Structures are given as C-alpha cells and as structure tokens.
Amino acid sequence: MTQILKFLLLAAVAFWMPTAHAQEDVTLSIRNVIERQALFHKAPGSTGVVFVHQSGNDAASWADIAIQLQEAGVASISLESVSVEDVKSGIEFLRQRGKRRIVLIGASLGGAAAQGAALHKGEVLADLVILLGTAHGDMSDAVGVDKLFIVTERDFFRARTHSSFKQASEPKELAIYPGSAHGQDMFNEDFSDDLIKRILARVTATE
C-alpha cells in the first residue's frame, strides 16, 4: 500500500509541475477597438494583480514575482502597454474571471498609470495599490484604497514618489530602502528578498 501511495504521489507531482507556473498570452480590448497583449498567470484565489511595468521593460519583466504570487494562489496579468486605459482593461479582465479583490502594482511611469486607474468617476476600482519609484500621480480622492509607496533613498524619481505619497489619502505607507535603484531595478538589489516578502505579504493578506 505504501508503495502504491508513493507512486500516486509522484504521478500527481509529475502531472502538476509542468503547469504549475503556466503563463498564458492574452489579448485585452480597449473600448472594443484597440487590442493589447498581456501575460496572464492563472490562480484560484479571489485576489487578482495587475502589473504595470516601467519604461524600458515589458510584461515579462514581472515573471518572477508573478510566479511567486501564482504559487500563493494569486492570479495576475502583466500588461505590455501602460496607459490608464490598459490598467482598467486589466482590472476588467480579472473581474470577468471572478477576482473580487484587485491589486495594482506599478513601477515608475507604470505607477502613474496605476494611480490613475485606482479611481474612476468616483468608483473605486482597486483595493490595494503598490508603487515602486512611481512617477507623480494623484490618489487624494482614493479614500479607503490601501496604498504602499516604495522608493530608494537616492532614486532620481524620489521627489515624485514623495509628492505622490504626501498627496495621497489614507490609508497609506511609505517604505524607503537604501541605495539609488529605480522602480523594478530594486528587485536586483541586496534588499530584494525583503522587498518581495513585503509585497507578497500585502497582496496575500486575505488569501
């Protein structure tokens, strides 16, 4: 019996491993006119994340953290284009797949788009917004939306991050790391493990 159970367990692992980190190419629609490409990491939880990259990066640049979230049961969509409309389209994509809690994670210019999409015509579209070295945005009216601003001490964009944080309504938090890395480049620094743990903890808080 023990040998049979071991065989079944190994077979189950072998079946799951190839698809555990499955990534799907999807097409988003903007106003039913414009088509945008994105990468979707499917997961069963009720939380969905929209990743909005910084200038010079692409959707695949979020792959490592998207996989870690997927392992924790959190689905995500990584956008190729980073306008406010693209972010809203990503939110709608996740809503259509049953995601009730929406998290926006944006870096640099992508952070500005995330801030712009968090609130639309007085309607709150996101539950949590995480910003890495963000460009300036206005979330003063996004009352009740949880906000986490992350920046390094000497980031060349730091003034814009600090001004966005100051203008934002509560609840909000500012996390400052050493060095000068900007946006997603912070994932390449010595403090990256702490940074990723901080992000994962906030995103998975209700999973």
C-alpha positions as CSV (number, residue, x, y, z in Angstrom):
1,M,0.0,0.0,0.0
2,T,2.8,2.4,0.9
3,Q,4.5,1.8,-2.5
4,I,1.2,2.5,-4.3
5,L,0.7,5.7,-2.4
6,K,4.2,6.8,-3.2
7,F,3.6,6.1,-6.9
8,L,0.4,8.1,-6.9
9,L,2.0,11.0,-5.1
10,L,4.9,11.1,-7.6
11,A,2.5,10.8,-10.5
12,A,0.4,13.7,-9.2
13,V,3.6,15.9,-8.8
14,A,4.7,15.0,-12.3
15,F,1.3,15.9,-13.6
16,W,1.2,19.3,-11.8
17,M,4.8,20.5,-12.3
18,P,4.6,21.3,-16.0
19,T,1.5,23.5,-15.5
20,A,2.1,25.0,-12.0
21,H,3.8,28.0,-13.5
22,A,1.7,28.2,-16.6
23,Q,1.7,31.6,-18.4
24,E,-0.9,32.4,-21.0
25,D,-0.7,35.0,-23.7
26,V,-3.9,37.0,-23.7
27,T,-5.4,39.9,-25.7
28,L,-7.2,42.8,-23.9
29,S,-9.7,45.1,-25.5
30,I,-9.7,48.9,-25.1
31,R,-13.1,50.4,-25.9
32,N,-13.8,47.3,-28.1
33,V,-11.5,49.0,-30.7
34,I,-7.8,48.6,-29.6
35,E,-6.2,45.3,-28.8
36,R,-3.4,45.0,-26.3
37,Q,-1.2,42.0,-25.5
38,A,-0.7,40.8,-21.9
39,L,0.6,37.8,-19.9
40,F,-1.8,36.0,-17.6
41,H,-0.8,33.8,-14.6
42,K,-3.8,31.8,-13.6
43,A,-4.5,31.0,-10.0
44,P,-7.7,30.0,-8.0
45,G,-7.7,32.7,-5.3
46,S,-10.1,35.7,-5.0
47,T,-7.3,38.2,-5.5
48,G,-6.0,39.4,-8.8
49,V,-3.0,41.6,-9.5
50,V,-2.4,44.0,-12.5
51,F,1.3,44.6,-13.1
52,V,2.3,47.8,-14.9
53,H,5.9,48.0,-15.9
54,Q,8.3,50.9,-16.1
55,S,9.7,52.4,-19.3
56,G,12.2,50.1,-21.0
57,N,10.7,46.9,-19.5
58,D,7.9,44.7,-20.7
59,A,5.2,42.4,-19.4
60,A,7.7,39.5,-18.9
61,S,9.8,41.6,-16.5
62,W,7.3,40.8,-13.8
63,A,7.6,37.0,-14.3
64,D,9.5,36.1,-11.1
65,I,7.1,37.8,-8.7
66,A,4.1,36.7,-10.8
67,I,5.1,33.1,-10.4
68,Q,5.6,33.5,-6.6
69,L,2.1,35.0,-6.4
70,Q,0.7,32.2,-8.5
71,E,2.2,29.7,-6.1
72,A,0.4,31.5,-3.3
73,G,-2.9,31.2,-5.2
74,V,-3.0,34.8,-6.6
75,A,-3.6,35.4,-10.3
76,S,-2.0,38.2,-12.2
77,I,-2.0,39.9,-15.5
78,S,1.1,41.7,-16.7
79,L,0.5,44.5,-19.2
80,E,2.6,45.2,-22.3
81,S,1.2,48.8,-22.6
82,V,0.9,51.0,-19.6
83,S,-1.8,53.6,-20.1
84,V,-4.6,54.2,-17.6
85,E,-7.0,52.6,-20.1
86,D,-4.7,49.5,-20.2
87,V,-4.8,49.2,-16.5
88,K,-8.6,49.4,-16.4
89,S,-8.8,46.8,-19.1
90,G,-6.6,44.5,-17.0
91,I,-8.9,45.1,-14.0
92,E,-11.9,44.2,-16.1
93,F,-10.1,41.0,-17.3
94,L,-9.6,39.9,-13.8
95,R,-13.1,40.8,-12.7
96,Q,-14.5,38.6,-15.5
97,R,-12.6,35.7,-14.0
98,G,-14.1,36.1,-10.6
99,K,-11.4,38.1,-8.9
100,R,-13.1,40.2,-6.2
101,R,-10.0,41.9,-4.7
102,I,-7.9,43.9,-7.1
103,V,-4.3,44.9,-6.5
104,L,-2.4,47.3,-8.8
105,I,1.4,47.1,-8.8
106,G,3.2,49.8,-10.9
107,A,6.7,51.0,-11.3
108,S,7.8,54.4,-12.4
109,L,5.6,55.6,-15.3
110,G,3.6,52.4,-14.8
111,G,3.0,53.6,-11.3
112,A,1.4,56.8,-12.5
113,A,-1.0,54.8,-14.7
114,A,-1.9,52.6,-11.7
115,Q,-2.7,55.6,-9.6
116,G,-4.9,57.0,-12.4
117,A,-6.8,53.7,-12.7
118,A,-7.4,53.2,-8.9
119,L,-10.4,55.5,-9.0
120,H,-12.7,56.1,-12.0
121,K,-15.5,58.7,-11.9
122,G,-15.8,58.3,-8.1
123,E,-15.8,54.5,-8.3
124,V,-13.0,52.6,-6.5
125,L,-11.5,50.0,-8.9
126,A,-8.7,48.7,-6.7
127,D,-8.3,47.5,-3.1
128,L,-4.6,47.9,-2.9
129,V,-2.0,49.9,-4.9
130,I,1.7,49.2,-4.6
131,L,4.0,51.7,-6.3
132,L,7.8,51.3,-6.9
133,G,9.6,54.5,-7.6
134,T,6.4,55.9,-9.1
135,A,6.0,58.9,-11.3
136,H,3.7,61.5,-10.0
137,G,0.0,60.7,-9.5
138,D,-3.0,61.8,-7.6
139,M,-4.8,59.5,-5.2
140,S,-6.1,62.1,-2.9
141,D,-9.7,61.0,-3.6
142,A,-9.0,57.3,-3.4
143,V,-10.2,57.1,0.2
144,G,-10.2,53.6,1.6
145,V,-7.8,52.2,-1.0
146,D,-4.7,50.8,0.7
147,K,-1.5,52.3,-0.7
148,L,2.1,51.2,-0.4
149,F,4.8,53.5,-1.8
150,I,8.3,52.0,-2.1
151,V,11.4,54.0,-3.1
152,T,15.1,54.1,-2.5
153,E,16.9,56.9,-0.7
154,R,18.6,58.3,-3.8
155,D,16.2,57.3,-6.6
156,F,16.3,60.0,-9.2
157,F,12.4,59.9,-9.2
158,R,12.2,60.1,-5.4
159,A,10.7,63.6,-5.3
160,R,7.8,62.4,-7.4
161,T,7.2,59.4,-5.2
162,H,7.3,61.5,-2.1
163,S,5.0,64.1,-3.5
164,S,2.5,61.4,-4.6
165,F,2.7,59.9,-1.2
166,K,2.1,63.2,0.5
167,Q,-0.9,64.0,-1.7
168,A,-2.5,60.5,-1.3
169,S,-5.3,59.9,1.1
170,E,-5.2,57.4,3.9
171,P,-4.6,54.6,4.4
172,K,-1.0,54.8,3.1
173,E,2.5,53.7,3.9
174,L,5.9,54.8,2.6
175,A,8.8,52.2,2.6
176,I,12.3,53.6,1.9
177,Y,15.2,51.3,1.0
178,P,18.9,52.2,0.8
179,G,20.7,53.0,-2.5
180,S,19.6,54.6,-5.8
181,A,17.8,51.7,-7.6
182,H,14.7,52.9,-9.5
183,G,11.4,51.0,-9.9
184,Q,11.7,47.4,-10.8
185,D,15.5,47.7,-10.6
186,M,15.0,47.3,-6.8
187,F,14.4,43.6,-7.4
188,N,18.1,43.3,-8.3
189,E,19.4,44.8,-5.0
190,D,20.6,43.1,-1.8
191,F,17.3,44.0,-0.1
192,S,15.2,42.3,-2.8
193,D,14.3,39.4,-0.6
194,D,12.8,41.8,2.0
195,L,11.1,43.8,-0.8
196,I,9.5,40.7,-2.3
197,K,8.4,39.5,1.1
198,R,6.8,42.9,1.9
199,I,4.9,42.9,-1.4
200,L,3.8,39.3,-1.1
201,A,2.6,39.8,2.5
202,R,0.4,42.8,1.4
203,V,-1.0,41.1,-1.6
204,T,-1.8,37.8,0.1
205,A,-3.1,39.3,3.3
206,T,-6.6,38.0,2.7
207,E,-5.9,34.8,0.8
